[in-house]
Amino acid sequence: MSSNQSLEILVVGILYMCVFVMVVGPALEAVTGLETLSMEATRGVERTWDLVTKPQGWFLCLGYVPVHYTYLFVRARLAGESVDSYWG
């Protein structure tokens, strides 16, 4: 994996987190009543603990898995190669 490909994955992760915190998180709160994860929360270990102890944090983490693999698949297909050969 080249450094450009690593950077692409990092950008996808950052965009996913921003979209989740600004759009998906508040929508989940409205529908389910789960507490919203905010960007203004505590930092460091406290923020990490808040993330893993709240159900919405689990949605954030588990929701990234399909986004990540979809991105890997689509990006390889756009390059005209198989997923294994493109990211391997």
N, C-alpha and C positions, 0 to 999 in steps of 0.2 A: 504494500500500500504506500503510495507516494505521500509526500507532505501535503500536496493539494487535496488529495482524497481525505486525509485526516482533518484538514481544515474544514472541508465541506461537511463532514459528520459533526464537527463541533458547532458549526453555524446552524445546522439543522436542529441540534439539541437546544441551542440558545433560543432559536425562533420558536421551537415547541414550548419551551418554558414560558416565554413571553405571552404566546397565544393562550396557553393554559391559564396563566395568572390573570390575564386581562379579559378573556372571553369565556373559556370553558369552565373555569373555577366558579365565577359568579353565576353562570347558568346552572351548574350543579347545585350551588347553594340555593338558588331559587326553586329548583325542582325537588331536591331532597332535603333541604334544610341543614346540610353539612356546613361546618364552619369554613369560611373562606381563608385560603392561604394568601397572604399579602406580601408585597415586596418590602414593606416598611417594618416587617417583623424583626425580631432579635437576630443577631448574627452568630456565626460560628456553631459551636456545639448545641447551643440552645435552639437555634433555627433547625438544625438537623433533627434534634429530638422532637420538635414540634411537627416536622414533616412526617416522621415515621409513626407518631402517635395519633395522628388525625386521619380519618378515613379518606379525606380528599387528597392527602399526600400519597396514599396508596394508588388512587386513581391517576395521579400525576406520574408516578413511577411505572405502573403497569401499562398506562396508556402510551408511554414512549416506546415500548417494545414493538408494537405493530407499525408505528411511525418510522422507526429506525429501519426495520427490515423492508418496508415498502420503499423507502428512499433508496436503500441499497439495490433492490431489484430494478426499480425504474431507472436509476442512474446507469446501471450496467446495460440495460436494454437500449437506452438512448445512445450509448457508446457503441452499440452493435455487437456486444460480446456477452458471453455467459456470465452469470454472477460470480461463479467460482474463479474464472480466469481474470475478471476485472478487479475483484477485491482481494484475490489471493496473494 
